[in-house]
């Protein structure tokens, strides 16, 4: 058993015997498996409960496998899609690539080990995509925060300089107005926040500042 009990897989094939054998084999590998006899049934199932991966035949009634793959990737892009076919033609392979299918295996000599490898490779790729997307959002939030704080710091600096220039030279710094001292403190805080965010501070620092930041190729089997 490969320890994949938490991963849910949907097997789609109009061939009942093949569907049942593959489903049982994947259960033996630790997956939680459901099955559907055609594309329409598969879409209904995915719409009502999430699946980590789907293994689908290409030749099926009601909906071709590549059309099912495209529909799943359009609405549930995080679902790994593996296609199986006896002799996939080149145009169909191209359609699978365009749909975002993660793998294409030969149905004639299919081994469950190949299916597991394809599923796990797809899941790893999806995890990388999600991690990259999350990091991009955090980086964008930091950039927005820095851009928002910079004008504030510059404005405070200008106002403070103006206040200081208006103070008679005969007066000591101890007699500066309370307003100028408050503004100086605000300036220091704003500049400190700018430096913190520029160096990659975590998201909670952005909340303190009052601004809440807000696959690819198909692997064809040679079998």
C-alpha positions, 0 to 999 in steps of 0.5 A: 500500500502506498499510503494514499488513503486521503487522495480521492480518485474517480475512474471513468470508463464505460467498460464495467470490467476494466472500470472495476479492476482498475478501481480495486487496484487503486484501492489496494494502493491506498486511494479512496476510489469512486467510478462512473460509466460515462462523462456525464455521470462523472461531471455530476459526481465531481460537481457534488464532491471533490476529487484529487484525480480522475482517470478516464478512458477516451472512447466512451458514449455520451462524451469523449474522454478529451471533452470530459478532461477539458470540462473538468479542467475548466471548472476544477483545475486542481483535479489531476486528469489521467487519460487511458486509451488503446491507440490515441491518435495525435490530434486527440493527444493535442486536445488533451495537452490543450485541456491540461491533462497530466498524463496519457497511458496505454490501456492495452498494457496498463499497469496500476503502478503506471497509474499511481506514478502518473497520479502522484506526479500530477498531484506534485505538479498541482501542489507546486502550482498552488504554492507558486500562486500563493507566493505570488499573491503574498509578493503582490500584497507586499508590493501594494503595501510598500507602494501605499506606505511610501507616499505617506512617508514622503508626505509626513517627511515634507510636512515635518520639514515644513514645521521645523523650518517654521520654528524660529532658530532661537527656540530649542528643540525642546519647544517643538510642538506636540504635533511635530513630535507625533508626526515624527513618530508616525514617520518613523513607524511608516519607514520601519514598515516599509523596510520590513515589507521590502525585506519580506515580512509576513502577512500579519505585518500588513494587517497592522498597517491597515491594508489586508493583502488580499500543467502541463504536458501530457506524458504518453506511455511508450507501451 
